[in-house]
Amino acid sequence: MDIKVRPLIVDDLFAVAKIIAKATSEGMKALASVQDASEREVGMAIVTVGITHAEKETKAWLADLVGKTPEELSKMPIMTVMYIAEQLAEQEDIKVFFTRANALAKKLAGKK
């Protein structure tokens, strides 16, 4: 499949923080459990929690990463999300990005 994920930008930090902030306590526990995981596992955990707890926001963010609208993404093959997550995992400093987004989400949610 010819899907190309763009490099992460500042707006992505806020998008992911909002997705994480919508996660329930169960979702937050799932994210906390991947602190020592590989970059791929961290990326997959964020996508999984996002799909489960913030479907609309996650779909919009994933679509933006590949230059599509959420509606266009919805009509793409099911493996598209996996390809996006795999390409995210290959980006430099992805684990640091997700860790910081998680910290920002906690601040947005009023937690320390």
C-alpha contacts under 8 A as a table, 3 or more apart, distances in Angstrom:
res1	aa1	res2	aa2	distance
1	M	80	T	7.85
3	I	66	V	6.75
3	I	80	T	7.61
3	I	83	Y	7.28
3	I	84	I	7.42
4	K	66	V	5.92
4	K	84	I	7.77
4	K	87	Q	7.80
5	V	65	L	5.36
5	V	66	V	4.94
5	V	84	I	6.34
5	V	87	Q	6.38
5	V	88	L	7.11
6	R	65	L	5.63
6	R	66	V	6.36
7	P	65	L	7.96
7	P	91	Q	7.37
8	L	12	D	6.15
8	L	65	L	7.89
9	I	12	D	5.46
9	I	13	L	7.27
10	V	13	L	5.49
10	V	14	F	7.19
11	D	14	F	5.38
11	D	15	A	6.26
12	D	15	A	4.92
12	D	16	V	6.03
12	D	61	W	7.58
13	L	16	V	5.37
13	L	17	A	6.07
13	L	97	F	7.21
13	L	98	F	7.99
13	L	100	R	7.93
13	L	101	A	5.58
14	F	17	A	4.98
14	F	18	K	6.15
14	F	101	A	7.18
15	A	18	K	5.31
15	A	19	I	6.37
15	A	57	E	7.60
15	A	61	W	6.71
16	V	19	I	4.95
16	V	20	I	6.10
16	V	58	T	7.94
16	V	61	W	7.88
16	V	98	F	7.78
16	V	101	A	6.09
16	V	102	N	7.93
17	A	20	I	5.12
17	A	21	A	5.98
17	A	101	A	4.80
17	A	102	N	6.01
17	A	103	A	7.93
17	A	104	L	5.83
17	A	105	A	4.37
17	A	108	L	7.87
18	K	21	A	4.98
18	K	22	K	6.43
18	K	105	A	6.17
18	K	108	L	7.85
19	I	22	K	5.41
19	I	23	A	6.92
19	I	50	G	5.71
19	I	53	H	7.67
19	I	54	A	5.73
19	I	57	E	6.36
19	I	58	T	6.57
19	I	105	A	7.98
20	I	23	A	5.26
20	I	28	M	7.53
20	I	46	I	7.49
20	I	49	V	7.44
20	I	50	G	6.74
20	I	101	A	7.80
20	I	102	N	6.43
20	I	105	A	5.86
21	A	102	N	7.98
21	A	105	A	4.79
21	A	106	K	6.52
21	A	108	L	6.94
21	A	109	A	5.95
22	K	53	H	6.19
22	K	54	A	6.16
23	A	26	E	7.51
23	A	27	G	5.11
23	A	28	M	6.10
23	A	49	V	6.71
23	A	50	G	7.28
23	A	53	H	5.17
23	A	54	A	7.12
24	T	27	G	5.07
24	T	28	M	6.24
24	T	53	H	7.05
25	S	28	M	4.94
25	S	29	K	6.18
26	E	29	K	5.16
26	E	30	A	6.41
27	G	30	A	5.04
27	G	31	L	6.38
27	G	49	V	5.73
27	G	53	H	7.59
28	M	31	L	5.07
28	M	32	A	6.14
29	K	32	A	5.00
29	K	33	S	6.19
30	A	33	S	5.25
30	A	34	V	7.01
30	A	45	A	7.21
30	A	49	V	7.73
31	L	34	V	5.59
31	L	35	Q	7.38
31	L	42	V	7.65
31	L	45	A	6.30
31	L	46	I	6.95
31	L	49	V	7.74
32	A	35	Q	5.80
33	S	36	D	7.63
34	V	37	A	4.81
34	V	38	S	7.95
34	V	41	E	7.02
34	V	42	V	5.86
34	V	45	A	7.46
35	Q	42	V	7.54
35	Q	99	T	7.77
37	A	40	R	7.98
37	A	41	E	5.83
37	A	42	V	6.24
38	S	41	E	5.20
38	S	42	V	6.27
38	S	95	K	7.80
39	E	42	V	5.12
39	E	43	G	6.17
39	E	89	A	5.31
39	E	90	E	7.72
39	E	94	I	6.36
39	E	95	K	5.27
40	R	43	G	5.16
40	R	44	M	6.14
40	R	85	A	7.45
40	R	86	E	6.54
40	R	88	L	7.82
40	R	89	A	4.62
40	R	90	E	7.64
41	E	44	M	5.09
41	E	45	A	6.04
42	V	45	A	5.08
42	V	46	I	6.30
42	V	89	A	7.98
42	V	95	K	6.64
42	V	98	F	7.35
43	G	46	I	5.23
43	G	47	V	6.28
43	G	85	A	6.06
43	G	86	E	7.87
43	G	88	L	6.83
43	G	89	A	5.95
43	G	94	I	7.79
43	G	95	K	7.74
43	G	98	F	7.53
44	M	47	V	5.11
44	M	48	T	5.96
44	M	85	A	6.13
45	A	48	T	5.06
45	A	49	V	6.01
46	I	49	V	5.24
46	I	50	G	5.88
46	I	98	F	7.79
47	V	50	G	4.95
47	V	51	I	6.03
47	V	58	T	7.25
47	V	85	A	7.29
48	T	51	I	5.22
48	T	52	T	6.16
49	V	52	T	5.07
49	V	53	H	5.89
49	V	54	A	7.65
50	G	53	H	5.30
50	G	54	A	4.92
50	G	55	E	6.06
50	G	57	E	7.69
50	G	58	T	5.42
51	I	54	A	5.68
51	I	55	E	4.47
51	I	58	T	6.06
51	I	59	K	7.56
52	T	55	E	6.28
54	A	57	E	5.54
54	A	58	T	5.96
55	E	58	T	5.16
55	E	59	K	5.95
56	K	59	K	5.27
56	K	60	A	6.22
57	E	60	A	5.12
57	E	61	W	6.18
58	T	61	W	5.09
58	T	62	L	6.06
59	K	62	L	5.20
59	K	63	A	5.99
59	K	70	P	5.74
59	K	73	L	7.51
60	A	63	A	5.16
60	A	64	D	6.12
60	A	69	T	6.96
60	A	70	P	5.07
61	W	64	D	5.08
61	W	65	L	6.27
62	L	65	L	5.12
62	L	66	V	6.81
62	L	70	P	7.94
62	L	81	V	7.60
62	L	84	I	7.34
63	A	66	V	5.46
63	A	67	G	6.15
63	A	68	K	4.78
63	A	69	T	5.45
63	A	70	P	5.32
63	A	72	E	7.71
63	A	73	L	5.67
64	D	67	G	4.95
64	D	68	K	5.67
64	D	69	T	6.66
64	D	70	P	7.84
65	L	68	K	7.67
66	V	84	I	7.85
68	K	71	E	7.98
68	K	72	E	5.88
68	K	73	L	6.26
69	T	72	E	5.13
69	T	73	L	6.25
70	P	73	L	5.04
70	P	74	S	6.15
71	E	74	S	5.11
71	E	75	K	6.74
72	E	75	K	5.40
72	E	76	M	6.71
73	L	76	M	5.25
76	M	80	T	6.56
77	P	80	T	5.66
78	I	81	V	6.67
79	M	82	M	5.17
79	M	83	Y	6.35
80	T	83	Y	5.08
80	T	84	I	6.22
81	V	84	I	5.06
81	V	85	A	6.16
82	M	85	A	5.06
82	M	86	E	6.06
83	Y	86	E	5.09
83	Y	87	Q	6.18
84	I	87	Q	5.20
84	I	88	L	6.12
85	A	88	L	5.01
85	A	89	A	6.22
86	E	89	A	5.12
86	E	90	E	6.61
87	Q	90	E	5.16
87	Q	91	Q	6.78
88	L	91	Q	5.39
88	L	94	I	7.08
89	A	94	I	6.29
90	E	94	I	7.58
91	Q	94	I	5.69
93	D	96	V	5.30
93	D	97	F	6.23
94	I	97	F	4.91
94	I	98	F	6.25
95	K	98	F	5.23
95	K	99	T	6.07
96	V	99	T	5.03
96	V	100	R	6.07
97	F	100	R	5.29
97	F	101	A	6.09
98	F	101	A	4.93
98	F	102	N	6.04
99	T	102	N	5.09
99	T	103	A	6.35
100	R	103	A	4.97
100	R	104	L	6.11
101	A	104	L	5.01
101	A	105	A	6.05
102	N	105	A	5.03
102	N	106	K	6.39
103	A	106	K	5.21
103	A	107	K	6.49
104	L	107	K	5.06
104	L	108	L	6.15
105	A	108	L	4.96
105	A	109	A	6.08
106	K	109	A	5.01
106	K	110	G	6.18
106	K	111	K	4.97
106	K	112	K	6.32
107	K	110	G	4.97
107	K	111	K	5.46
107	K	112	K	6.33
108	L	111	K	7.56
